[in-house]
Amino acid sequence: MSSMTRPRRESDFASFPSCTPIVIDNGASTFRIGWAGETEPRVAFRNVVQRPRHRSTGETVSIVGDTDPALMKFFDCTRSALRSPFNDDVVYQFEYMEYILDYGFDRLGATSEVGHPILMTECECNPSFSRARMAELLFETYGVPSIAFGIDNAFSYKYNQKLGNCGEDGLAISCEHGTCHVIPFLKGQPVLGACCRTNVGGFHVTDFLRQLLTLKYPYHTANFTWEKAEELKKEHCYVALDYLSELQIFKNNKEEAEEKTRYWQLPWVPPPKEEPPSEEELARKAALKEKAGQRLREMAAAKRSQKIVELEKQLSYLEELSEQLDEAEESEASAILGRSGYLSQQEIKSAVSKATQSLRKAKGESNGNEEKADASTADKYPLVSVPDEELTPEQLKEKKKQILLKTTTEGKLRAKQKRAEEEALREKQEEQKRAENPELYLEELRARYSELSEKFEQRKRQKVNGGQTNGNHGSSGGVGRGERLNAAQKERMRLLASAAFDRGKGEDTFGMRDEDWLVYNKMSKDNDDDGNDDDESELVRIASKLQVKSLFQAFLLVVTNLYYPSFLPKINRSEVI
């Protein structure tokens, strides 16, 4: 709870003549405003500004002075920091100062222009630029006819001197919010050239008290705000006339220390009950969400349209450039290519293809898998579709290699697709056999598994012990390297020896002809015993099916043994692998 309440608006502003001055005590902690001649100010509030947001609309408002508890229902005042126009008792932020003056004159009862002389307090040795800005604000914004500035502690000393509380010579000590000033008086006049200033004030005392409470009660750090510490200071603290004697009282734990000790209980404030949003609020939020989504869709559409325009311009430029190259001669074509930044006409055609694909994608047109595959192949093998007369000898060699690679790749893809179709058809047929006669299907699987296992083992023995066992060599006798090689391996060695013999006769030209690549393909180890991999994969597939079948039978055997022991002799255990 704040230590001050928000002031009410005065209603007798028009009853004062225009010559009556308005007195403003512009303190760094409290702003006071009233009429000259009265003993008390009419309006007093904290000299701060905060800008919270509305809980439902999110709009920002400016609140001057202390926070009204009634506003907490509509505004989130806990997330907005308090802003002060002062910095060490000097006004720097005149934007906040204007908010405070607006609120002060409004609470005093002013409706339009103020139209009264102003007497405003300021600190000692106030900078000239701050005073000039303040005068400019009062003259131009509020229509003030005249302004006078004065020092508040000097006014206080003269008032007490008039009451007989002090003499002509003395010291005026002012303990303010952020600073402390001392002004000497000689013969009733202040000596401003000898005044002193210390940057310690009530703010620092309150902050020090808050730090002490935080250190002593670390579990309640969030509750010890600066405003709460200020309230505790004003309600329970006092100024010690003899500081050392006060320390001895609390050090010796005297009865007086217990009397001066204050116990304060943290207040418990129930959390505010948030009411569920109404149908109108939900509809408004849904409308805002739809509006934001529509704006995003419009931005995406505009961006897509801009991209389509840029791609169309690029495609038009590339097509015009391609037409110019088709019509130009060889010398002119080189100059055109130099100006365009492309190296060859084929590069321009490739750029046209890419731009066309990007344009179709931007427009949302479906090219199909075949078009994508053709475009990918054209990018990977660009020289295949170019006539031979347009290519250099080096490009012709590169074209032959690309044709061979393209043919090989397409053949592998066709073979892979054919194998996938055959595999699907075989799985379908096997599923039909299993559904018609499961026992016969299981016997065929086992027979096929035994056949492939024996075949696989035989190949292993041939690789280790040799493929021939004639009368000259027994099973345990030693065999030579040539006798352990199969037909494909012997053919590979023959081709390698032949290629090496031809290379030794003269210049090494292997690889310059297409036939050389066919020889290399024959010598590749990947073509050695092409059926081995197929047989091995078939063996793994059949073994996995038999394993699943065996696991199912074992599970059935265990379940029958547990729940139906009388049926156990009917199960043929020999079928379980």
Secondary structure as UniProt FT lines:
FT   HELIX           13..15
FT   TURN            18..19
FT   STRAND          22..26
FT   STRAND          30..35
FT   TURN            36..37
FT   STRAND          43..46
FT   STRAND          49..50
FT   STRAND          53..54
FT   TURN            55..57
FT   STRAND          63..64
FT   HELIX           69..73
FT   STRAND          75..76
FT   TURN            77..78
FT   STRAND          86..87
FT   TURN            88..89
FT   STRAND          90..91
FT   HELIX           94..108
FT   STRAND          118..122
FT   TURN            124..125
FT   HELIX           128..142
FT   STRAND          147..151
FT   HELIX           152..163
FT   STRAND          170..175
FT   STRAND          180..186
FT   TURN            187..188
FT   STRAND          189..190
FT   HELIX           192..194
FT   STRAND          196..198
FT   HELIX           202..216
FT   HELIX           218..223
FT   HELIX           226..236
FT   HELIX           243..251
FT   TURN            252..253
FT   HELIX           255..260
FT   HELIX           279..327
FT   HELIX           330..340
FT   HELIX           345..363
FT   HELIX           368..380
FT   TURN            382..385
FT   HELIX           388..390
FT   HELIX           393..436
FT   HELIX           438..465
FT   TURN            471..472
FT   HELIX           482..484
FT   HELIX           487..505
FT   TURN            510..511
FT   HELIX           514..523
FT   HELIX           525..527
FT   TURN            528..529
FT   HELIX           530..563
FT   HELIX           565..570
FT   HELIX           573..575
//
